[in-house]
Amino acid sequence: MIRIGLLGCGTVGSGVVKLLEQNRTAIEAKTGSSIVIARVLELDRQKCLGLGLDESIITSQIDTILDDPCIDIVVELIGGIEPARSYITAAMKHGKHVVTANKDLIAEYGEELFAAAAENRVDFYFEASVGGGIPIVYPLKQSLAGNQIQEVIGILNGTTNYILTKMSQEGRDFDEVLREAQQLGYAESDPAADVGGLDAARKIAILSSIAFNSRVTLADVYVEGITSISAKDILYARELGFVIKLLAIAKEVNGRIQARVHPAFVPMSHPLANVNGVFNAVFVRGNAVGDIMHYGRGAGQMPTASAVVGDIIEIGRNMAFQINTRIGCTCFEEKEMIPIDDLSAQYYVRMNVTDRPGVLAGIAGVFGANDVSIASVVQKTSSADKAELILITHTVKEKHLQESLRILKGMDIVSEINNVIRLEGIEE
């Protein structure tokens, strides 16, 4: 019998309890043993009782779980950094295997936790920390281990993808769609981590570390959110043959890693362009496998519980053969990060300018003097003496584009630079 100490009986924890019961027969066949919830750490006892759990296994004291020698696996689903970090570390020191869905903790303290798992000879699994029910951590560590991974590009946040999908399909502005998403439960009352890009940044930090065998933390990831995206940007993207997505991007370029999260113009022909609503997807390119994409529900009670239970089953199999830490920390290299200023990309620039002869030539002159080559320009008339310019650049350095924009902002012919969005997934 495999005994579980469950930390947290909230949305995902409840899903784990339900799934272990619903698929009990098949799970026992796959592990060769029964799996039981032996203890639950939860302050709200009614949550547990409502799932049919016996009151005697509910506790508010972590030591009740840590000091119980019969508990084999601790499943941490309380989230956040503390006390989750301390609980997991203590569980490992007590010889217990650990499963977590905690992306915040893995992105910040993954190295420390892997070291603790290795030191104490226990398993540490975290498939549910990225992409909900989408299998991506294990495939990168195992199925694709023979590849040199070149890039990982993902839509890793369902809230922002829902908002951008609605804006694109219905021509509505950000604030209006965000309010709707909150009413429907797709966005938190405080959506800052989602719409600001931090949620996706934590996830791409985790995937980057695995894909490129080098530790990447949240601090290494350049982050922009979607709050500046307007209905106009969505419209102009469509006219140019693109859709706007919040992408989490990790690439290895000449032995260095770039990791970034920001809105991007994605060609309508790209596989990620048709990932809509609350769905997530991860696009991976390897030197042997080529291009593959993992697609599915990136959050929610049962999809996330699916990943957690999958990890529990894998540890159960390891226990049956008395083996562990088969796939531990894979960060055996120390690669340099590429700063955002060194990024080479194409850009969409939308600006309002004075509508008179010579203005376009003046703007082109500033770009040219800073090594920014313009691929196309579309002019939209805004009013009698103002025009809106839509520019697409060739591939240029970020630092050169930003210097050009800094100069243009100080010129009287430019009244406003409305937005700057990178293009991704195209070959110039």
C-alpha positions in Angstrom: 0.0 0.0 0.0 1.2 3.5 -0.9 0.2 6.2 1.6 -0.2 9.8 0.6 0.2 12.9 2.8 -1.8 15.6 1.0 -0.9 19.2 1.7 -3.9 21.3 0.7 -7.4 20.2 -0.2 -8.3 23.2 -2.3 -9.2 23.1 -6.0 -6.4 20.8 -7.2 -6.2 18.8 -4.0 -9.8 18.0 -4.2 -9.3 16.9 -7.8 -6.5 14.5 -6.8 -8.8 12.9 -4.2 -11.6 12.5 -6.8 -9.3 11.1 -9.5 -7.6 8.6 -7.2 -11.1 7.3 -6.3 -12.6 7.4 -9.8 -9.8 5.5 -11.5 -8.8 3.4 -8.5 -8.9 0.1 -10.2 -6.7 1.1 -13.2 -4.3 3.0 -10.9 -3.8 0.0 -8.7 -3.1 -2.1 -11.8 -0.5 0.3 -13.0 1.3 0.6 -9.7 0.8 -2.9 -8.4 -0.4 -1.4 -5.1 -3.3 0.5 -3.7 -2.9 4.2 -3.1 -4.6 5.8 -0.1 -4.9 9.3 1.3 -3.5 8.7 4.8 -3.3 12.3 6.0 -4.5 15.7 4.8 -3.1 19.0 6.0 -6.1 21.4 5.7 -7.5 24.2 7.9 -10.9 24.0 6.4 -12.1 20.6 7.5 -15.4 20.9 5.6 -13.5 20.8 2.2 -12.2 17.4 3.2 -15.4 16.1 4.7 -17.3 17.1 1.6 -15.1 14.8 -0.4 -15.9 11.8 1.8 -12.6 11.8 3.6 -12.6 10.5 7.2 -12.3 13.2 9.8 -9.6 11.3 11.6 -7.1 11.9 8.8 -7.5 15.7 8.7 -4.8 17.7 10.5 -3.7 21.3 10.9 -0.2 20.3 12.0 2.5 19.5 9.4 4.4 17.4 11.9 1.5 14.9 12.0 2.5 14.1 8.4 6.2 14.5 8.6 6.6 12.3 11.7 4.3 9.5 10.4 6.7 6.8 9.1 3.9 5.1 7.2 3.5 8.0 4.8 5.5 7.4 1.6 4.6 10.4 -0.6 3.9 14.0 0.3 1.8 15.9 -2.3 2.2 19.6 -1.9 -0.7 21.6 -3.3 -0.8 24.7 -1.0 1.1 26.9 -3.4 3.4 29.9 -2.8 6.9 29.9 -1.5 6.5 29.5 2.2 5.6 27.4 4.0 5.6 25.1 1.0 9.4 25.3 0.7 10.0 24.4 4.3 7.4 21.6 4.2 8.9 20.0 1.1 12.4 20.2 2.4 11.4 18.7 5.7 9.5 15.9 4.0 12.6 15.0 2.0 14.7 14.9 5.1 12.2 12.5 6.6 12.7 10.2 3.6 9.4 11.0 1.9 9.0 11.4 -1.9 7.5 14.6 -3.0 5.0 15.6 -5.8 4.2 19.3 -6.3 2.3 21.6 -8.7 4.1 24.7 -7.3 5.5 26.7 -10.3 6.5 29.6 -8.0 8.7 27.4 -5.9 10.3 25.4 -8.7 11.1 28.6 -10.7 12.8 30.2 -7.7 14.2 27.3 -5.7 14.3 24.3 -8.0 18.1 23.9 -7.7 17.9 23.7 -3.9 15.0 21.2 -3.9 16.7 18.9 -6.4 19.8 18.9 -4.3 17.7 18.0 -1.2 16.0 15.2 -3.1 19.3 13.8 -4.3 20.9 14.1 -0.8 18.0 12.2 0.8 17.6 9.7 -2.0 13.9 10.5 -2.7 11.9 11.3 -5.8 10.8 14.8 -6.6 8.2 15.2 -9.4 6.5 18.4 -10.6 4.8 17.8 -13.9 1.7 19.8 -12.9 3.8 22.9 -12.3 3.8 23.8 -16.1 0.8 23.4 -18.4 -1.7 21.8 -16.1 -2.7 18.5 -17.7 -0.3 18.9 -20.7 2.6 16.5 -20.4 5.7 18.5 -21.1 8.2 18.2 -18.1 8.5 14.4 -18.4 8.8 14.5 -22.2 11.6 17.0 -22.1 13.4 15.1 -19.4 12.8 11.6 -20.9 11.3 11.2 -24.3 13.2 14.1 -25.9 16.4 13.6 -23.9 18.4 12.5 -27.0 17.7 15.8 -28.7 19.5 19.1 -28.6 16.5 21.3 -27.9 16.7 24.5 -29.9 13.6 26.3 -28.8 10.6 26.0 -26.6 7.7 28.4 -27.3 4.5 28.3 -25.4 1.1 29.7 -24.7 1.3 29.0 -21.0 -1.4 31.1 -19.4 -5.0 30.4 -20.0 -6.3 33.8 -18.7 -4.3 35.9 -21.1 -5.0 33.6 -24.0 -8.8 33.8 -23.3 -8.6 37.6 -23.2 -6.6 37.9 -26.4 -8.9 35.4 -28.1 -12.0 37.3 -27.2 -10.4 40.6 -28.3 -9.4 39.1 -31.6 -12.8 37.4 -32.3 -15.0 40.1 -31.0 -13.0 43.4 -31.5 -13.3 44.3 -27.8 -10.8 46.2 -25.7 -8.7 44.7 -22.9 -10.4 46.1 -19.9 -13.9 45.0 -21.0 -12.7 41.4 -21.7 -10.8 41.2 -18.5 -13.9 42.1 -16.5 -15.8 39.3 -18.3 -13.0 36.8 -17.6 -13.1 37.7 -13.9 -16.9 37.2 -13.8 -16.5 33.8 -15.5 -13.8 32.7 -13.1 -11.0 32.6 -15.8 -9.2 35.5 -14.2 -8.4 36.2 -10.5 -9.7 39.2 -8.7 -6.1 40.4 -8.8 -5.0 39.3 -12.3 -1.6 41.0 -12.1 0.5 37.8 -12.2 -1.4 36.6 -15.3 -1.9 39.7 -17.4 1.6 41.0 -16.3 3.2 37.9 -17.7 4.8 36.6 -14.4 2.8 33.3 -14.4 4.1 32.4 -17.9 7.6 33.6 -16.9 7.8 31.2 -14.0 6.8 28.4 -16.3 9.2 29.2 -19.1 12.0 29.4 -16.5 11.3 25.8 -15.5 11.1 24.6 -19.1 14.2 26.5 -20.1 16.2 24.8 -17.3 15.1 21.4 -18.5 15.4 22.0 -22.2 18.9 23.6 -22.1 20.4 21.8 -19.1 21.3 25.1 -17.4 19.6 26.7 -14.4 17.2 29.5 -15.4 15.3 31.4 -12.7 12.4 33.9 -12.8 15.0 36.8 -12.5 16.6 35.6 -15.8 13.3 36.0 -17.8 12.4 39.2 -19.6 8.7 39.9 -19.0 6.0 42.1 -20.6 2.3 41.6 -20.1 -0.7 42.2 -22.3 -2.2 45.3 -20.7 -1.0 47.6 -23.6 -2.6 45.5 -26.3 -5.6 47.4 -27.8 -8.4 46.5 -30.2 -6.5 48.5 -32.9 -3.4 46.3 -32.5 -5.5 43.2 -32.9 -7.2 44.6 -36.0 -3.9 45.6 -37.7 -2.4 42.3 -36.8 -5.2 40.5 -38.7 -4.8 42.8 -41.7 -1.1 41.9 -41.8 -1.8 38.2 -41.5 -1.0 37.7 -37.8 -2.7 37.0 -34.5 -1.4 38.4 -31.2 -0.5 35.9 -28.5 1.3 36.2 -25.2 4.2 33.9 -25.8 6.8 32.4 -23.4 9.9 31.9 -25.5 13.2 30.1 -24.7 15.9 29.6 -27.3 19.5 28.5 -27.3 21.6 30.7 -29.6 25.4 29.9 -30.0 25.5 28.3 -26.5 23.7 31.1 -24.8 20.0 31.1 -23.6 17.3 33.7 -24.2 14.2 33.5 -22.1 11.4 36.0 -22.5 7.6 36.5 -22.1 5.8 39.1 -24.1 3.0 39.7 -26.6 3.9 38.7 -30.2 2.6 38.8 -33.7 2.3 35.1 -34.7 1.6 34.2 -38.4 -1.8 32.7 -38.9 -0.1 29.7 -40.4 1.8 28.9 -37.2 0.5 26.0 -35.0 0.2 28.3 -32.0 -2.0 30.8 -33.9 -5.0 28.5 -33.5 -4.6 27.8 -29.8 -7.6 29.8 -28.5 -9.6 30.4 -25.3 -8.2 29.0 -22.1 -6.2 26.3 -23.8 -2.4 26.1 -23.6 0.2 24.7 -26.0 4.0 24.2 -26.0 5.9 24.1 -29.3 9.3 22.4 -29.1 12.0 22.2 -31.8 14.7 19.6 -31.4 17.6 18.8 -33.7 16.4 15.2 -34.1 12.6 15.2 -33.6 12.0 18.5 -35.5 8.9 20.4 -34.6 6.3 19.0 -32.2 3.5 20.6 -30.2 1.8 19.6 -26.9 -1.8 21.0 -26.6 -4.5 20.9 -24.0 -6.0 22.4 -20.9 -3.3 24.3 -19.1 -5.1 24.7 -15.8 -8.2 23.6 -13.9 -9.0 21.1 -11.2 -9.0 17.8 -13.1 -6.4 18.5 -15.8 -3.9 19.6 -13.1 -4.9 16.6 -10.9 -4.2 14.4 -13.9 -0.6 15.5 -13.9 -0.3 15.2 -10.1 -1.7 11.6 -10.1 0.6 10.7 -13.0 3.6 11.7 -10.9 2.2 9.7 -7.9 1.8 6.6 -10.1 5.4 7.0 -11.4 6.8 7.2 -7.9 4.6 4.2 -7.0 6.3 2.2 -9.8 9.7 3.3 -8.6 8.9 2.2 -5.1 7.8 -1.2 -6.4 11.3 -1.8 -7.8 13.0 0.0 -4.9 14.6 2.7 -7.1 14.4 6.5 -7.0 15.6 9.7 -8.5 15.9 8.2 -11.9 15.6 11.6 -13.5 16.9 14.2 -11.1 18.3 17.6 -11.8 19.4 17.9 -15.5 21.1 21.3 -15.1 24.7 20.1 -15.5 25.8 23.2 -17.6 26.1 26.9 -16.8 25.1 28.8 -19.9 25.1 32.6 -20.2 21.8 34.4 -20.5 21.2 36.7 -23.5 20.0 40.2 -22.4 16.9 41.6 -24.1 19.0 44.3 -25.7 20.9 41.7 -27.7 17.7 40.1 -29.1 17.4 40.2 -32.9 13.8 40.2 -34.1 11.3 41.9 -36.4 9.0 44.5 -34.8 5.6 46.1 -35.3 5.5 49.7 -34.4 2.3 51.8 -34.2 2.7 55.6 -33.8 0.8 58.8 -34.3 2.6 61.5 -36.3 2.0 64.9 -37.9 0.4 64.5 -41.3 2.6 66.7 -43.6 5.2 66.2 -46.3 8.6 65.0 -45.1 7.5 63.4 -41.9 7.9 59.8 -43.1 11.3 60.6 -44.5 12.3 62.1 -41.2 11.2 59.0 -39.3 12.9 56.7 -41.8 16.1 58.7 -41.4 16.1 58.2 -37.6 15.6 54.4 -38.1 18.3 54.2 -40.8 20.8 56.1 -38.7 20.4 53.5 -35.9 20.6 50.4 -38.2 16.9 49.7 -38.2 15.6 48.7 -41.6 11.9 49.1 -42.4 10.2 46.3 -44.3 6.8 48.0 -44.8 4.8 51.0 -43.8 1.0 51.5 -43.8 -0.5 54.9 -43.1 -3.9 55.4 -41.5 -5.4 58.8 -41.3 -6.4 59.7 -37.8 -7.6 63.3 -38.2 -7.2 66.3 -40.4 -3.5 66.9 -39.4 -2.6 63.6 -37.8 -1.8 60.2 -39.2 -1.3 56.8 -37.7 1.7 54.8 -39.0 2.0 51.1 -38.9 5.6 49.9 -39.5 7.1 46.5 -39.7 10.9 46.2 -39.5 13.3 43.7 -40.9 15.2 41.7 -38.3 17.1 44.2 -36.2 18.7 44.5 -32.7 16.4 45.4 -29.9 18.8 48.0 -28.6 18.9 49.7 -32.0 15.1 49.8 -32.2 14.8 51.2 -28.7 17.4 53.9 -29.3 15.4 54.9 -32.5 12.2 55.1 -30.5 13.9 57.2 -27.8 14.9 59.7 -30.4 11.5 59.7 -32.1 9.7 60.4 -28.9 11.6 63.7 -28.6 10.7 64.9 -32.1 7.7 67.3 -32.5 6.5 65.3 -35.6 5.8 62.3 -33.4 2.9 62.8 -31.0 2.8 59.3 -29.6 4.4 55.8 -30.0 1.3 53.7 -29.2 2.8 50.2 -29.2 5.8 48.0 -30.1 5.3 44.3 -30.5 7.8 41.7 -31.6 7.1 39.2 -34.4 7.7 35.6 -33.7 7.6 32.3 -35.6 8.4 33.6 -39.1 11.4 33.4 -41.4 12.3 36.7 -43.0 
